[in-house]
Every structure is written in structure tokens, then in C-alpha cells.
Amino acid sequence: MVTGVGRLAAVLALVLPLGCGGSGAGGGSADSITLYTCVGDDTVQAVIGGFEDTHPGVQVDLFRAPTSDLNARVAADVRSGGLRADVVWACDPLTMRTLVDQKLVGGWTPDGARALAERYRTPDYVGVAVLYIVAAYHDGAPVPRSWSDLAGPEYADAVALPDPAVAASALGALGYFSNADGYGLDYYRRLHDNGAVQVSTPDDAVSGVASGTYQAVMTIANSAYLAADNGSPIGVSWPEPGAVGVYGPIALARSSTDSSLTKQFISYVVSRPGQTTLANAGSYPTLAGVPGPTIPAGAPIVYPDWSRIASDQDQLLRDYQQIFGG
């Protein structure tokens, strides 16, 4: 799931004076709604199917693209008169915060959101799926027990990590490590000095470790387990101090606040049936008690401070790029 999380604010700042800023009608008719998302196709199609099955005669029109392209679509909508989506389902909180700041989405969340952990709830949007940043390693390579292992001599010239300017999950990891005791940006300097390289996306990292180009990579658990299940010679580790959890939020377009159908869709995604459908399609749900993809017993999990990342994002990326380029 790819994102250009730093680009949306700048793009919208240029085009908002020319548009309605979300004051126009959303994309749906009385019997349809329009969903904009960057979520993987298997997951979003399953969720749409589940909702349509329980709402006969209703249609969910879908625009799905990597976040950078999704951002461009939103900006084009605004430039031409207003957001045409009724619902936006993003892949990271920073993208959604930008949309909220531009008053394109927000102002409502479903009652079912109260069942979610507080870290996934705001007054404007709700986290409905999680990406976990883990370490994948080639068969025969040492198992990374700690994230610091990847900067050690066992992995010299043999590690890859996704670009945080492209992948929301990698930005979440950068934000977490930059503030974590014993890590900081010096962790990335140690990785670089140990021969680690940058690739574009988590899927690129998985492909590289599966082929043996790299011995270990930072990536997302979904991609790593899928590759392993499909026969790739890799293992998956949830290193200390923990896999980094990055949640994907969903929000109501402000132009659709009077749409009961749109609210029903968001409520479905948050509900146990919707979360179960999402989990069965291979995504990690946010609702506790819903069985999802693999999380090893006792696996450590940590979470970024998104407010801190939002305030430091530009400088954080500049500091990172001085180490890895980009």
C-alpha cells in the first residue's frame, strides 16, 4: 500500500481556493455511494461485497489507487468543484489528518467505534485495519530477534528497507524509531553504514528477500506471510521492542453528512461482521476478538506517536534522506 503522505497538503493548498473544499455533493446517488481508498483490492472488494449482500439494491462505486494517486484524485476533485467521494478509507493517519484539516472529511464516527481501542479513534475518523511492520529473513539467515540486529555484522550488505517518502508503513516505522530509546535516527545511520539499501515499497522488500538478494528486510506482515504461504523461502520475525503498528482510518466526506447509506457503510466496516470480512480477506482488523492473520503468541507490538510525526514529518524525512538519499 503506497503513499505520498507528504504531498497531499501541498497539493490541496494550491487547489483549494479554486474549489468548494468539500461543499459539493458526494459521488453517490440515493442507491449508491462512492468510496475512495488505497486499501488492497482483495480486502476492499470483500468488504464491499459483504455490505452489498446485506443491503440489496445498493451499489458501492470504487476508486482504488496508491495513496499518491489517491491524493491526486482528491486534489483534482477539489479543483473542479468538490470531493466526489462519500467515504475515504486511507492507509495511514497522516493522509487522513490532512483531509480533516482541509475540512473534506470528518465530523462523524459510528457508535460502533466505541468498541475499538482508543488509539484507533478520533472525533473525525476511525481506524479499521492495521499494517504491522516486521522483519522478513531468507531461509538460512540468522533470525532477527531485535531490530538492532539488522545493523549488526551478520547482516552486512544484506538488508533492505522501504522508502518512508513512498510507503506509509515505512514512515510509521521511521517515526517510531526516531523517538525510541536506543534507536533514533542513529539507527538508520547504523543500517546505512552496515550496507543496508532502500527500496521503494514493502512488496519490493519481500521480493528481494525471497529471491535472496537480501538476507533480511523491513516489510509488512501481510506481504511477508502471503509470500511465505505461497512457497517463498522466507521466515517472519516480530523483533523487539516490537512490530510497528500503522492503522488505516475511514472517514465520512463532509459533503455526505446527510447520507444515511454512507453512514451505514462506515458502520458496517467498523462492525464485527465487517471486521470479520476484512480479516478473512487477509487484513488485520482493529476490533478486538476478531480472528485475523497471523500474530505469533506474545509478539511484541509498538505504535508510533502520530501527533509527533505530523509535527516533525518534513524535517524527519529530510534528516532520513540525508542518510539514504531520495
C-alpha positions as CSV (number, residue, x, y, z in Angstrom):
1,M,0.0,0.0,0.0
2,V,1.8,3.1,-1.2
3,T,1.5,6.6,0.0
4,G,2.8,10.0,-0.8
5,V,1.7,11.3,2.6
6,G,3.8,14.5,2.4
7,R,2.4,15.6,-0.9
8,L,-1.4,16.0,-0.2
9,A,-1.2,19.1,2.0
10,A,0.9,21.0,-0.6
11,V,-1.3,19.9,-3.5
12,L,-4.5,20.8,-1.7
13,A,-3.2,24.1,-0.5
14,L,-2.7,25.0,-4.2
15,V,-6.1,23.9,-5.4
16,L,-8.5,24.5,-2.5
17,P,-9.0,28.2,-3.3
18,L,-10.3,27.2,-6.7
19,G,-12.8,24.6,-5.5
20,C,-15.5,24.1,-3.0
21,G,-13.5,22.4,-0.3
22,G,-16.0,19.5,0.1
23,S,-19.1,21.7,0.0
24,G,-20.4,20.0,-3.1
25,A,-22.4,16.7,-3.3
26,G,-20.6,13.4,-2.8
27,G,-20.4,10.8,-5.5
28,G,-23.3,8.5,-4.6
29,S,-26.9,8.6,-5.7
30,A,-29.8,7.5,-3.5
31,D,-28.9,3.9,-4.0
32,S,-25.1,4.1,-4.3
33,I,-22.1,5.6,-2.6
34,T,-18.6,6.3,-3.8
35,L,-15.6,5.0,-2.0
36,Y,-12.0,6.3,-2.4
37,T,-9.3,4.1,-1.0
38,C,-5.7,2.8,-1.2
39,V,-6.5,-0.4,0.6
40,G,-5.6,-3.7,-1.2
41,D,-8.1,-4.9,-3.7
42,D,-8.8,-8.3,-2.0
43,T,-9.7,-6.6,1.2
44,V,-11.8,-3.7,-0.2
45,Q,-13.7,-6.0,-2.7
46,A,-14.6,-8.4,0.1
47,V,-15.8,-5.6,2.3
48,I,-17.9,-4.0,-0.5
49,G,-19.3,-7.4,-1.3
50,G,-20.3,-8.0,2.3
51,F,-22.0,-4.6,2.6
52,E,-23.9,-5.0,-0.7
53,D,-25.0,-8.5,0.3
54,T,-26.7,-7.1,3.4
55,H,-28.1,-4.0,1.5
56,P,-29.8,-5.4,-1.6
57,G,-30.1,-2.9,-4.4
58,V,-27.2,-0.8,-3.1
59,Q,-24.0,-0.3,-5.1
60,V,-20.6,0.9,-3.9
61,D,-18.7,2.7,-6.6
62,L,-15.0,2.3,-6.1
63,F,-11.9,4.4,-6.9
64,R,-8.8,2.5,-5.6
65,A,-5.2,3.7,-6.2
66,P,-1.9,4.0,-4.3
67,T,-2.1,6.9,-1.9
68,S,-0.1,9.3,-4.1
69,D,-2.6,8.7,-6.9
70,L,-5.5,8.9,-4.5
71,N,-4.2,12.2,-3.2
72,A,-4.0,13.5,-6.8
73,R,-7.6,12.4,-7.4
74,V,-8.8,14.2,-4.3
75,A,-7.0,17.4,-5.4
76,A,-8.5,17.2,-8.9
77,D,-12.0,16.8,-7.4
78,V,-11.5,19.9,-5.2
79,R,-10.1,21.9,-8.1
80,S,-13.2,21.0,-10.2
81,G,-15.8,21.7,-7.6
82,G,-15.7,19.4,-4.6
83,L,-14.8,15.9,-3.3
84,R,-16.8,13.3,-5.3
85,A,-16.3,10.6,-2.7
86,D,-18.8,9.8,0.0
87,V,-16.2,7.8,2.0
88,V,-12.4,7.9,2.2
89,W,-10.6,4.9,3.5
90,A,-6.9,5.8,3.9
91,C,-3.8,3.7,4.6
92,D,-2.3,5.9,7.3
93,P,-3.4,8.6,9.8
94,L,-1.3,11.4,8.3
95,T,-3.2,11.3,5.0
96,M,-6.5,11.4,6.8
97,R,-5.4,14.2,9.1
98,T,-4.6,16.3,6.1
99,L,-8.1,15.7,4.7
100,V,-9.6,16.6,8.0
101,D,-7.5,19.8,8.2
102,Q,-8.8,20.7,4.7
103,K,-12.4,20.1,6.0
104,L,-13.0,17.5,3.3
105,V,-13.8,14.6,5.7
106,G,-14.7,14.2,9.3
107,G,-17.3,15.4,11.9
108,W,-18.9,12.0,12.4
109,T,-17.9,8.5,13.5
110,P,-20.2,5.5,14.1
111,D,-21.4,4.3,17.5
112,G,-19.6,1.1,16.9
113,A,-16.3,2.9,17.1
114,R,-16.6,2.9,20.9
115,A,-15.7,-0.8,20.8
116,L,-12.3,-0.1,19.3
117,A,-9.1,0.7,21.3
118,E,-8.7,4.4,21.9
119,R,-5.6,4.6,19.7
120,Y,-7.8,3.9,16.7
121,R,-10.4,6.6,17.4
122,T,-10.7,10.3,16.8
123,P,-13.8,12.5,16.5
124,D,-13.3,12.6,12.8
125,Y,-12.1,9.1,11.7
126,V,-11.8,5.5,12.8
127,G,-9.0,3.0,12.3
128,V,-10.4,-0.2,10.7
129,A,-7.3,-2.1,9.7
130,V,-3.6,-2.3,10.8
131,L,-0.4,-2.9,9.0
132,Y,2.4,-4.4,11.1
133,I,6.0,-3.6,10.2
134,V,8.0,-6.8,10.8
135,A,11.3,-8.3,9.7
136,A,11.4,-11.0,6.9
137,Y,14.5,-13.0,6.5
138,H,15.7,-15.5,3.9
139,D,15.8,-19.2,4.9
140,G,19.2,-19.9,6.4
141,A,19.9,-16.4,7.6
142,P,20.0,-15.5,11.3
143,V,16.6,-14.7,12.7
144,P,16.4,-11.0,13.7
145,R,15.4,-11.1,17.4
146,S,15.8,-7.3,17.8
147,W,15.5,-4.5,15.2
148,S,19.1,-3.6,16.2
149,D,20.2,-7.0,14.8
150,L,19.7,-5.7,11.3
151,A,22.6,-3.2,11.8
152,G,24.9,-6.0,13.0
153,P,27.7,-7.8,11.2
154,E,25.5,-10.8,10.4
155,Y,23.6,-8.6,8.0
156,A,26.3,-6.6,6.5
157,D,25.4,-5.5,2.9
158,A,22.3,-7.7,3.1
159,V,19.3,-5.6,4.4
160,A,16.7,-3.5,2.6
161,L,14.0,-1.2,3.9
162,P,11.1,0.6,2.2
163,D,11.2,4.3,1.4
164,P,9.3,6.4,4.0
165,A,8.5,9.0,1.4
166,V,6.6,6.3,-0.5
167,A,5.3,3.8,2.0
168,A,3.1,4.9,4.9
169,S,4.2,1.8,6.9
170,A,7.9,2.8,6.5
171,L,7.1,6.4,7.6
172,G,5.4,5.0,10.7
173,A,8.5,2.9,11.4
174,L,10.8,5.9,10.9
175,G,8.6,8.0,13.2
176,Y,8.6,5.3,15.9
177,F,12.4,4.5,15.7
178,S,13.3,8.2,15.6
179,N,11.9,8.6,19.1
180,A,12.6,5.1,20.6
181,D,15.2,4.7,23.3
182,G,18.4,3.2,21.9
183,Y,17.4,3.9,18.3
184,G,16.7,7.4,17.0
185,L,17.9,8.4,13.6
186,D,21.3,7.0,14.5
187,Y,19.7,3.6,14.0
188,Y,19.2,4.4,10.3
189,R,22.8,5.7,10.1
190,R,24.0,2.4,11.5
191,L,21.9,0.5,9.0
192,H,23.3,2.6,6.1
193,D,26.9,2.2,7.3
194,N,26.3,-1.5,7.5
195,G,25.4,-1.6,3.9
196,A,21.6,-1.5,4.1
197,V,19.8,-0.2,1.0
198,Q,16.5,1.5,0.3
199,V,13.8,0.0,-2.0
200,S,10.5,1.6,-2.9
201,T,7.7,-0.4,-1.2
202,P,7.3,-3.2,1.3
203,D,6.4,-5.6,-1.6
204,D,9.7,-4.8,-3.2
205,A,11.4,-5.7,0.0
206,V,9.6,-9.0,0.2
207,S,10.5,-9.8,-3.4
208,G,14.2,-9.0,-2.7
209,V,14.4,-11.2,0.4
210,A,12.5,-14.1,-1.3
211,S,15.0,-14.0,-4.2
212,G,18.0,-14.0,-1.9
213,T,19.1,-10.5,-3.0
214,Y,18.8,-9.5,0.7
215,Q,19.1,-11.6,3.8
216,A,16.6,-9.6,5.8
217,V,14.2,-6.7,5.2
218,M,11.7,-4.4,6.9
219,T,8.3,-5.0,5.4
220,I,4.6,-5.5,6.3
221,A,3.4,-8.7,7.8
222,N,0.6,-9.2,5.3
223,S,3.1,-9.3,2.4
224,A,5.6,-11.4,4.2
225,Y,3.2,-14.1,5.3
226,L,1.5,-14.2,1.9
227,A,4.8,-14.8,0.2
228,A,5.8,-17.5,2.7
229,D,2.4,-19.2,2.3
230,N,3.0,-19.2,-1.5
231,G,6.3,-21.0,-1.1
232,S,8.8,-18.2,-0.9
233,P,11.9,-19.3,1.2
234,I,11.4,-16.7,3.9
235,G,10.6,-16.5,7.6
236,V,8.9,-13.7,9.6
237,S,10.1,-12.2,12.8
238,W,8.4,-9.7,15.1
239,P,11.6,-8.2,16.6
240,E,12.0,-6.4,20.0
241,P,10.9,-3.8,21.0
242,G,8.0,-4.7,18.7
243,A,6.4,-4.8,15.3
244,V,5.3,-1.3,14.4
245,G,1.5,-0.9,14.0
246,V,0.2,1.5,11.4
247,Y,-3.5,1.8,11.2
248,G,-5.7,2.7,8.2
249,P,-8.6,5.0,9.0
250,I,-12.0,5.5,7.4
251,A,-14.0,8.8,7.4
252,L,-17.2,10.3,6.1
253,A,-17.0,13.0,3.5
254,R,-18.4,16.3,4.9
255,S,-20.4,16.7,1.7
256,S,-22.2,13.4,2.6
257,T,-23.1,14.0,6.2
258,D,-26.9,13.7,5.4
259,S,-26.4,10.3,3.7
260,S,-27.7,7.5,5.9
261,L,-26.4,5.0,3.4
262,T,-22.9,6.3,3.6
263,K,-23.0,6.1,7.4
264,Q,-24.3,2.6,7.2
265,F,-21.3,1.6,5.1
266,I,-18.8,3.0,7.6
267,S,-20.7,1.4,10.4
268,Y,-20.5,-1.9,8.6
269,V,-16.7,-1.7,8.2
270,V,-16.4,-1.0,11.9
271,S,-18.8,-3.7,13.0
272,R,-18.0,-7.2,13.9
273,P,-19.4,-8.6,10.6
274,G,-17.4,-6.1,8.6
275,Q,-14.2,-6.6,10.6
276,T,-14.6,-10.4,10.2
277,T,-15.0,-10.0,6.4
278,L,-11.9,-7.7,6.3
279,A,-9.9,-10.2,8.4
280,N,-10.9,-13.2,6.3
281,A,-9.7,-11.3,3.2
282,G,-6.2,-11.1,4.8
283,S,-6.1,-7.7,6.6
284,Y,-5.5,-7.2,10.3
285,P,-8.7,-5.9,12.0
286,T,-8.8,-3.3,14.7
287,L,-11.8,-4.8,16.6
288,A,-10.6,-6.9,19.5
289,G,-11.6,-10.5,19.4
290,V,-11.9,-10.8,15.7
291,P,-9.6,-13.6,14.4
292,G,-7.2,-12.2,11.7
293,P,-4.0,-13.0,10.0
294,T,-1.0,-14.4,11.9
295,I,0.2,-12.7,15.1
296,P,2.6,-15.0,17.0
297,A,1.7,-15.6,20.6
298,G,3.4,-13.0,22.8
299,A,4.6,-11.0,19.8
300,P,5.6,-7.5,20.9
301,I,3.8,-4.6,19.2
302,V,4.6,-0.9,19.4
303,Y,2.8,2.2,17.9
304,P,4.1,5.4,16.5
305,D,3.2,8.8,18.1
306,W,1.3,10.1,15.1
307,S,0.8,13.6,16.5
308,R,4.6,13.9,16.9
309,I,5.2,12.5,13.4
310,A,2.8,15.0,11.9
311,S,4.6,18.0,13.6
312,D,8.1,16.7,12.6
313,Q,7.3,14.9,9.3
314,D,9.1,17.3,6.9
315,Q,12.2,17.6,9.0
316,L,12.2,13.9,9.8
317,L,12.1,13.0,6.1
318,R,14.9,15.5,5.3
319,D,17.1,14.0,8.0
320,Y,16.3,10.5,6.7
321,Q,17.1,11.5,3.1
322,Q,20.5,12.9,4.2
323,I,21.3,9.3,5.3
324,F,19.6,7.2,2.5
325,G,19.0,9.8,-0.2
326,G,15.7,10.1,-2.1
